[in-house]
Amino acid sequence: MTTLNLGHLATFRLVVQRGSFSAAADVLGISQPAVSLQIRQLEQFIQVRLIERTGRGIKATESGLALLTHGERIEQAVAETLRSVHECHHEVSGTVTLGTGATACIHLLPPLLQQLRKDFPLLRVGVTTGNTLDIVRAIEESRLDMGLVTMPVSGKALDVMPVMDEEFVLISSQECQGMSEPLTPEVLHSKPLIAFESGSGTRALIDSWFQACGLSIAPVMQLGSIEAIKRMVRAGLGFSIVPRMAVGHAAEREGLSVRSLTPVLHRRLAIVMRQDKILSRGISGVIRMLQNNPVR
């Protein structure tokens, strides 16, 4: 034993308090030889005899009494240390890194991050944008703590927690509203589509909506920014299919007509993490915030 064993010190105090090895063993739920071994190891570490036998049982030696006095201080110091650590544990701090798509970053995260800062002022949240494949790869390689991505998600040893369903809608310029019939893939197929760039989960979802009717799309423009898409649509250069959160507020719908599709198109967003990820209080706080988000 190269350091003072606090467990052995506690056993020594109990032996002295109870007046026998057997009584201490009963309290600890271990054998008497195990208690004797702990006391012997403690004496070997300190290199003094701590307990001596008398006709009435055992008692602490002078050195043992000195150790008892310091042992109480040690116990108080340990208890105070644990309290301090526990208090720090309740102060949610540190850094959480989150990866998500540009649309969610712009339209979903700001109010949630604002609330997180209010609830946990010591917690720092770093946000990275990218497509689902890049985000999942970064999580697998522990470059990100978690991701908020469009399902389906595949990867090695991942936990996937769905948190929200969201409708996709058609947006067009208010000056080019001329479509009164149901907005089916057949109706939209011949019209100019301004689409998200290939490789994104959002684009794959829109492609599959057309493909379910045996149709493939040839967009007139492919852009990586939701705001760029909306600007092009406002200019009357075509229509687009976007997440409803992108036009959730009146200011974001200015100059645009917004309509549902037939059949309705939804996406499911999920929190993704490594299965072996330790859930810090910071990560748990972010998860709760995303699960309780007001955008549904």
C-alpha positions, 0 to 999 in steps of 0.5 A: 500500500503506497498511499493512505487507504481511506477505507482502512482508516474508516475500519480502524475508527470503527474497530476502536469505537466498537471495541473489537474486530468481530463487532466491526466486521459485523457492521461492515458485513465482512469477515473478522480476518478481513478486518484484521488484514486491513488494520495490519496493512494500515499499521504497515503503511504508517509503520507504528502499532495502532491497536493493542490488546488488553484484558478487556479487549482492545484499545488504541495505542497513543499513536492510534489515538493521534491517528483517530484525531487526525482521522476525524479531520481527514473525514471532514476534509473528504466530506467537504471535498465531495460537497464541493464536487457535487456543487460543481456537478450541479452547475451545468458547465463545459462545452457541447458540440452539435452538428445540424443542417443549415435550415435547423441552424437558422430557424430552429436553434436560435431560440433554443440556444437563447433559452439554454444560455438563460438556464445554463449560463456556464454552458457553451454550445458550439454549432457546426452545419453540414449534411447528415453524412458529414455530421454522422461521420464527425460523431463516429470520430468523436469530433462532435458530441451530438447531431440533429439530423434528418432520418433515416440515419445509419452508422456504427454504434449510434443512438438515434432519438427521434425528436420532431416531425415536420411538414415540407411545403411548396413555396412560390412567388406571390406573383406566380401563384397560378396553381390551384389544383392539388400539388402532386408530384405529377403537377409539379414535375413539369414546373421549374424547381429550385432545389437543395443541392444533391447529397443533403438529407433534405434533397433525398427526401424530396427526390423520394417524394417524386420517385414514389410516383415514378418521376425523377426531377431536373431542377433549374437551380440547386442551392445549398442555402435555404435563404438563397432558395427563398430569394430566387423563388421571390424573384419568380424564377421557380418554386421550391419545396422547403421545411415549414420551419423555414417559413414559420414566421410572417417575415420569413413568408414575405413575398411568398405563397405557402401551400401543403403538398399532396400527398403530404411530405414530412421529415423526422429529425433525430438526435444522434450520438455515439452509444458509448457517449457519457451523458454529461449534464450539459448534453442532457440539457441540450437533449431535453431542450430539443425534445421540448422544442416548440416547432412541431 
